[in-house]
């Protein structure tokens, strides 16, 4: 075989091996279930089929307050976002797709570097009253003392710097000060990083919410202490499955 062809073959094999190793590393990082979900969602149109699972945790506000007191916040600026135009920007930044009409009263939080205070590198939301997952046909009905932490996002170039480790306890402290002493969060179990931090600073696991949507039919299944008013709905927006989470003061 001609030397040039041998060299080309080696180059192709090297690139193929590197590509395979990259895929393997991504699968190890995300987990097999998450990797399958990513591939499936890229192939199957969203209007046709969706499947989602979330584990619900009750966060420990006292642990998070202790964490916040230990951290060095000086390199960063943390704030509750209140200006309407900035809230819209935060929605876009955090990929918040919860319908605007159901997010009345929801709290938005942002973190930026102290050197660039107007440029968010992380954000998270605190949902109150109700949380609607319109694409999946369910609604979490929250009690007066409950808040749901959702839509957390950190810029890719800021990951690994402890951004969310600062943002979560800051948001928890502010929500608690507003009377929302019962904080919850729903995490996809194959999201290892999110599961780790929320599990570490939680009081207990409340259960799981699993949803299968086929075209316009959504089927919702709950486990543990989580309850729902029905299992199926074809009114994804107009008549969602209503989910309720237990509150700490309901424990016997």
N, C-alpha and C positions, 0 to 999 in steps of 0.2 A: 504493500500500500504506500502511496506517495506520502512523504513526510508531512506535507501541508494538510492532507486529509486526516492523517493521524492526529495532528495538532487540533484540527477542527472538531474531530470526534471527542477528543479529551475536553475541549472547551464546552461542548454541548453537554457532556456527561457531568462536568463540574457544575455547570449552571443548573442542570436538572437536580443534582444532588442537593445543591444549596436551596433550590426551590422547595424540595421535599422536606428538608430540615426546617425551613421557615414555617411550612404548614404544620409540621409536628409540634414545633414550639408554640404556635398559636393555639393548637388544640390543647396542649398541656396547660397553657396560660388560662384559656377560657373554660376548659372542661369540655368533655365530649358532648354533653347535653346542650351546652350553650353554642358550641360549634355547629351542631346539627340544626339548632334553631336559626342561626345566622344564615346557613346555606339554604335551609328550607324557605325562610322569609325572602331570600333573594330570588328564588325560583318561582314560588307561588304568589300570585297577586294578593295584596292585602284585602281587597274586597271579596276575595273568594274564601279564604281560610285564615284563621289566626288561633294560636294556642299560647297561653301564658300561665305561669305558676308564680305565686308570691308567698313568701313566708312572712308572717306579721309578728313583729316584736314590740313589746312595751319597753320604751327606753327608761333608763334610770337617770332622772334629772339631777340627783345629788352627785352621782359619779361624774356626770358630764360637767357639773359646776366645779368639782375638784380638778378635773382635767383642764378646764379653762384657766383656773388659777395657777396651774403649774407651767403653762405654756408661755413662751416669749412672743408677744403679739406686736412688738415694736416694728418689725420689718413690714407689717401689713396694716391695712385699713379694713375694718369690718363694720358693716352698717346694715340697718334695715332700710330697704328702698321704699320710698313713699311717693315720689313724684310719678304721676301717671305715665309720662313718656319714658322714664327710666324703667318703670315696671314692664312696659312693652318690650324694651330692649332686653331686660332680664329674661322675659318669657322666651324670646328668640334665642338668647345665649344658652339657656338651660334646656332647650328643646321641650318646653312646657306646652303640651298639646291638650291639656284639660280645657274644656270649653270656657271661654271668657265669662259667659253669663252665669256660670256656676262657681266662679272663683271670687265672688264678692266677699271681702273680708280676709282673703288669704294674704299671708305675709311673705314678702320676698326678701331674701338676704343675699348680700354680695360681699366678696372679699377681693381686695386688690393690693398691689404692692404699695408701700408708703411712698415710694418714689414716683409711682404712676397711679394716683388715687382714683382717676376717672376711667381706668381700664380694668374691668373685672377679669379675674383669672379663675373665679369659682362662684357658684351660686347654688341656692337651695330654697325650697318653698315650704311654708307651713300652712297646710290646709285646715280650715275650720268650717263648721256647719255641715258641709258635705263635700265629697270628692267624687267627681264623675269621670269614669273611664268610658267615654262615649263609644269608642271604636270596639269595645269589648262588651258593652251592654250591661255594665253594673255601676252601682252608686254606693259609696260608703257613707252612711248617715252618721255623723259625729255628734256626740253629746256635748253639752255646754262646756265641760271641762276638758274635752278631748281635742287634740290637734294631730294631724297626720303629716309627717315629714316626707316630702316627695320631690322628684325632679332635681336631684343633686347632680351637679356637673362641674368638672374641673378641666381647664384648658390642658391640652396634651403637653404643651411645653412647660407646664407648672406641676405636672404629676410627679410624685415622689418627694415633694417638699413639705408634706404635712398640711396641705391646704385644707382639705376637708376635715382633718383632725381638729383644726381651729374653727372652721365654719360651723360644724355640727353643734358643739357645745355653746357657741355664741348664739345661734338660733334657738337652742333649747332654753337658754337662760332668758332670752327675750320673750319667748312664748309663755314660759312659766310666770314671768312677771305680769303678763297680760291675763293671767287666770287659767291658762291651759296647763294644768298640773299633770295631766295624763297624756303623755306623748307616745305616739306610735309610729311605726315605719313598716313599709312592705317592701321586701327585697327578693329579687329572683335568686333562688338557692344556688344557681350555678355562677353567680357573680361573686367570686371568692373574696375579693377585696372588700366589697360592700358588706357581705355577710360577716366578715371578720370584725370590722369596726362596730357594726350595729349589734352584733351578738355580744361583743366585749362590754358594751355600755348599755346593756338591756337588763331588765328585771326578770323577764320571762318571755317565753315564746307563746303567743296566743293561738296559733294555728296556721293553716294554709288556705289560700284562695286559688282555685284552678278554674280556668275559663277556656272553653272551646267555642269558637264562632265559625259556623259554616254558612257562607253567604249572609243572610239577614237573621239567622237563628243563633242566639247565644245560649250556652248552657254553663251555669256557674255552680261549682261545688266547693263547699267549705268544710274544714275539719277543726278539731280542737274546740276552743271556746267561742268561735266565730259563728254567728247565725245569719240567716237570710230569709226573705219572705217567700221565695219561690226558687225554682231551679232554671226554668227556661223563659226566654222572652224573644219576641220578634220586634219589639219596640225598643231598639237599642238606645235611642235618645228619649223618646216620649214615655216609655214604660220600662225602665231598667230594673234589673234585679237589685233589691235594696239589701245591703249588708250592714250589720251592726257589730261593733267590737265591744268586748266587755271593758268596763272601767274598773280601776283599782278599788274604788269604794264599794263595788258590787261583790267583792270576794268575801266569802264567809269566814 
